[in-house]
Amino acid sequence: MGEYLRDNLPDPIAYFEGEGLKLDGRGKWRTTECRFHGGSDSMRVNTASGGHAQCGLSVLVRSRSWQQAREGWLRKHPLCEMCMAETPQRLTAATLIDHIIPHRGDKVLFWAADTNWQSLCRQHHDVKTAQEDGKTIKPRVTISIDGWPMHQ
């Protein structure tokens, strides 16, 4: 098996700039836009190794304050709002908080619980998010207890 040689890797600055990302700052750690969040937040890049640190939004979602807010919201709103709106109504446990208006890094929209949060099951959250991002997701088929697909 080949050995790891740093010289065989591309120059991190040239790589990120070649990807169209402007590196701001001086020294070993520089900042650039986070493409995972539509450029709405920054990501730190190590110009010596090419490694990168999590962007601010990734850190925010893992924060204690978000976890507490999420748990409190789901305790008060335990059912998927989209499942309850279906005909016939389905009662499905919500596992995620959806931002009705995608926050795209806007921390005011991110924390606007009374106006911008809704409880959703994983399936509805994934479909809604994919549609907002211009993607499609093949719908899951629910199998009933008798082994036949349920019509939704």
Backbone torsions as a table, in degrees:
resi	resn	phi	psi	omega
1	MET	NA	141.6	-177.8
2	GLY	-68.9	153.7	-179.6
3	GLU	-94.1	153.8	-179.0
4	TYR	-73.1	120.5	177.3
5	LEU	-124.3	116.3	-179.9
6	ARG	-57.4	-33.0	-178.4
7	ASP	-66.4	-17.9	-180.0
8	ASN	-82.9	-10.5	-179.1
9	LEU	-89.3	152.9	178.0
10	PRO	-68.7	155.9	175.2
11	ASP	-64.4	124.3	-176.1
12	PRO	-57.8	-40.7	-179.7
13	ILE	-63.9	-48.2	179.2
14	ALA	-61.8	-38.6	-179.5
15	TYR	-63.0	-53.9	-176.9
16	PHE	-64.8	-40.8	178.4
17	GLU	-68.4	-33.3	174.9
18	GLY	-65.1	-25.2	176.4
19	GLU	-84.0	2.6	178.3
20	GLY	85.3	15.4	179.8
21	LEU	-100.9	126.7	178.9
22	LYS	-85.8	125.2	177.8
23	LEU	-92.5	120.9	-179.4
24	ASP	-101.8	147.2	176.5
25	GLY	103.3	-176.9	179.6
26	ARG	-131.9	162.0	176.9
27	GLY	91.2	-167.9	-173.8
28	LYS	-66.9	-43.6	-179.4
29	TRP	-100.3	128.2	178.3
30	ARG	-129.5	164.2	-179.4
31	THR	-112.5	151.7	175.6
32	THR	-149.5	172.0	178.7
33	GLU	-70.4	150.7	176.6
34	CYS	-93.5	111.4	-178.8
35	ARG	-69.1	-22.6	179.1
36	PHE	-69.1	-22.0	-179.2
37	HIS	-118.3	35.1	174.4
38	GLY	62.8	26.4	178.7
39	GLY	74.6	9.4	-175.0
40	SER	-84.9	-8.1	179.3
41	ASP	-139.6	167.6	-176.0
42	SER	-104.0	155.6	178.8
43	MET	-127.1	139.6	178.2
44	ARG	-93.0	135.8	-177.9
45	VAL	-121.3	133.8	175.5
46	ASN	-87.5	112.2	-175.6
47	THR	-75.7	-12.1	178.0
48	ALA	-84.0	-42.1	-175.1
49	SER	-106.9	-18.9	-174.9
50	GLY	87.2	-4.4	178.1
51	GLY	-68.9	160.2	178.1
52	HIS	-136.1	152.6	177.6
53	ALA	-97.6	159.6	179.3
54	GLN	-61.8	148.6	177.4
55	CYS	-77.9	170.4	-177.8
56	GLY	-59.6	-37.5	-179.7
57	LEU	-68.8	-39.0	177.7
58	SER	-61.8	-39.2	178.3
59	VAL	-68.1	-40.2	-179.3
60	LEU	-60.5	-45.0	-178.1
61	VAL	-65.5	-25.8	178.4
62	ARG	-92.0	1.0	-176.0
63	SER	-72.9	155.8	178.7
64	ARG	-63.0	-39.9	-179.3
65	SER	-62.9	-39.6	177.3
66	TRP	-67.4	-43.6	-179.2
67	GLN	-60.7	-41.1	178.6
68	GLN	-67.7	-43.4	178.6
69	ALA	-62.7	-42.5	179.9
70	ARG	-62.4	-48.0	-179.5
71	GLU	-62.0	-42.6	178.5
72	GLY	-63.0	-42.8	179.9
73	TRP	-63.2	-47.7	-177.7
74	LEU	-68.2	-25.6	173.5
75	ARG	-67.8	-40.7	-179.3
76	LYS	-78.9	-27.6	-176.1
77	HIS	-130.7	73.1	-169.4
78	PRO	-80.4	-10.0	-175.5
79	LEU	-110.0	148.4	177.7
80	CYS	-66.1	121.7	-177.7
81	GLU	-67.6	-32.6	179.6
82	MET	-73.0	-37.3	177.0
83	CYS	-63.9	-39.9	179.8
84	MET	-68.5	-25.0	-179.3
85	ALA	-82.6	-12.3	-179.3
86	GLU	-73.1	159.2	174.5
87	THR	-119.8	119.6	-3.3
88	PRO	-71.5	154.8	-177.5
89	GLN	-63.5	135.4	175.2
90	ARG	-114.1	143.2	176.3
91	LEU	-107.9	106.1	-177.6
92	THR	-125.7	135.6	178.1
93	ALA	-64.0	134.1	175.0
94	ALA	-83.2	138.5	178.3
95	THR	-120.6	-9.5	-176.1
96	LEU	-135.4	152.4	170.5
97	ILE	-99.6	127.6	177.8
98	ASP	-103.2	139.5	172.4
99	HIS	-89.1	111.2	-175.2
100	ILE	-54.2	-50.3	171.6
101	ILE	-97.9	117.7	-178.7
102	PRO	-53.2	130.1	-175.0
103	HIS	-76.6	-27.5	178.1
104	ARG	45.0	37.3	177.0
105	GLY	95.6	-9.6	178.3
106	ASP	-73.9	110.6	-174.5
107	LYS	-69.4	-24.7	175.6
108	VAL	-67.0	-47.7	176.3
109	LEU	-64.5	-36.2	-179.4
110	PHE	-59.6	-42.3	-174.8
111	TRP	-94.9	2.4	-176.0
112	ALA	-78.3	73.8	-174.2
113	ALA	-61.1	-46.5	-174.3
114	ASP	-67.4	-26.1	-175.8
115	THR	-116.0	-16.1	-170.9
116	ASN	-130.0	6.2	179.0
117	TRP	-110.0	143.3	169.4
118	GLN	-143.5	147.6	179.7
119	SER	-86.0	130.5	179.7
120	LEU	-136.5	155.0	169.6
121	CYS	-78.1	165.8	-178.3
122	ARG	-57.8	-43.8	-176.6
123	GLN	-60.6	-49.8	-178.9
124	HIS	-67.0	-37.6	178.5
125	HIS	-63.2	-44.2	-178.8
126	ASP	-64.2	-42.2	-179.6
127	VAL	-65.9	-46.6	-179.2
128	LYS	-61.8	-45.8	-179.5
129	THR	-63.9	-41.5	178.5
130	ALA	-62.5	-42.4	178.8
131	GLN	-62.9	-40.5	178.8
132	GLU	-64.5	-32.2	-179.9
133	ASP	-89.8	5.0	178.7
134	GLY	76.1	23.0	179.6
135	LYS	-111.6	167.6	175.2
136	THR	-122.5	147.7	177.0
137	ILE	-124.6	133.1	176.8
138	LYS	-68.4	123.6	-177.3
139	PRO	-64.2	144.4	177.5
140	ARG	-78.3	148.0	176.5
141	VAL	-103.5	126.6	177.8
142	THR	-88.2	131.1	179.8
143	ILE	-100.8	128.4	-179.3
144	SER	-77.3	174.5	-177.5
145	ILE	-62.8	-25.7	179.1
146	ASP	-85.5	2.2	175.0
147	GLY	92.4	-1.6	-180.0
148	TRP	-98.8	150.7	178.3
149	PRO	-64.2	142.3	176.7
150	MET	-90.7	138.9	176.3
151	HIS	-86.1	128.3	-176.2
152	GLN	-112.4	NA	NA
